[in-house]
Each structure stands twice: as structure tokens, then as C-alpha cells.
């Protein structure tokens, strides 16, 4: 009964397909074998190719890995090359001002920063006068030279040659966008400097005077700029003053006159240097 139902379910197309498969069975077997061989060849080809690449590039890969941990930059040499030069402090001088309830002195020294890209935001030192220690400090812009001062110090005993010890130096790197700001210092000038010596006036002696014009040729206004004034007789410093110029507006000229505290008959050289930290924005008057 079962065979009869199976034969009844087969169609002519089924029978032809079965006959074709039976006839092509050897061919299909060979075709399957060829496909398997082809797949195997592809796998082996890829394996051999990757092995060759591994052999070729392994030394370069190892060099690359080793290079990741190798110090290609000589940081010691680099740091030495970019490290700023120490500021130069020279010509340390004690100016004797006289004796009145002690001995009066002014300390003055030349300070110079010869770095192009580094500013000294703080140069601090100490000097010993008698039995007291005096702290002096200043700031220096790149390539700036000015005076390190301590005015009118009193000691109970005469002081000898000053001994300055630099105790602190703080640096600031000047980035390119700030370079133009540093040029302002060249637009602060002092002109028509006139020294008027001491002269008799009745029974008294009129003190020496100093007159000059302070010209702000920049486009910036300042709350205060200090004028460092150093008077020389030949190569000897005979007096030092610091005059604050307050509310110094852009493009304005100020006439300044000061009475000197000492009886000075003549001076050979008068140096007036503007003292202002151009990297400190609080020194500028906002428009």
C-alpha cells in the first residue's frame, strides 16, 4: 500500500531530476572536490602570503615598538638650549647721602635681562648694611636694562662695599602675541633734561633742581610709571631718585621738576629710565 502511494506522489519532473542527478553524480563529486581544492588553495595562499609579510615586516615592527620607548629627544640638551640666561647684576654702589642720626645710604646696581623670550617677573636680593638686612627687588622685560634700587637707608655705623645676594628669580615666558606690547617701552621718553646746580640765595643755599619733560608717545595710558633718575659725576653715581608719573595719558607730555636733596654743583651725565611692567595689565588705564 505504501509503495503504491509513493509512486502516485512522484511526477515526471521528479523522476527526470532524479535520473539526471544519478547520471551526473560522478561529475558533481569531482566538482565538489575541485571546489574544496580551490578553497584550500586560497586558504594556503593567504596563509603563505601573511607568513611572508610577517617575516618581512617583523624587524621593522620591532624597531617601531622599540622606538616608542626610545628617548629620541635629548631633553637635557633641549632644556639647556631653551633655558633663559640669568640676569646680570653689576656695578653695585653705595651712595653716601650724609650723616644725621645715623649714616644714610642709597644702594644702586645695574640689572640687565639679555633674553629675547623671557621676562624676569621678580628679581629679588638682599644686602647687609651694618646689622640690618635690606631686601631689594625689581622686574625686567626681555632685553631690558635698568636699576635695582634701595633709597635712603640708615645704619648706625658706616657701611662698607655692598654685598648683594640674589635670593629669588621668577621667570615668565613671553609668547609671540605679547611681543608688540613690549615695544611700548620705546615710546616712553624723557626729553629736555636740564640740571640746575645749587646756588646761594641770600643767607641760604638753594638746592639743586632737575627739570625734564616726560613724553608718552604710545597709544596706551598708565596709572603710574616710575622714572628712575641716576646722576653721575664722570663715572661716579652721586645721587638717585625715583619719581612716580601718575595718570600718564596716551600722547601726553608732562613737565616735571624736582628739588634734589643734596648740594650738587655739577653732573656730567643724567640717566632717566622708565620703570613699568608692561606684562601687568593692571598698570594700564582702560579706555
Secondary structure, 3 states (H helix, E strand, C coil): CHHHHHHHHCCHHHHHHHHHHHHHHHHHHHHHHHHHHHHHHHHHHHHHHHHHHHHHHHHHHHHHHHHHCCCCCCHHHHHHHHCCCCCEEEEEEEEEEEECCCEEEEEEEEEEECCCCEEEEEEEEEEEECCEEEEEEEEECCCEEEEEEEEEEEECCCCCCCCEEEEEEEEEECCHHHHHHHHHHHHEEEEEEEEECCEEECCEEECCEEEEEEEECCCCEEEEEEEEEEEEECCEEEEEEEEEEEEECCCCEEEEEEECCCCCCCCCEEEEEEECCCCCHHHEECC
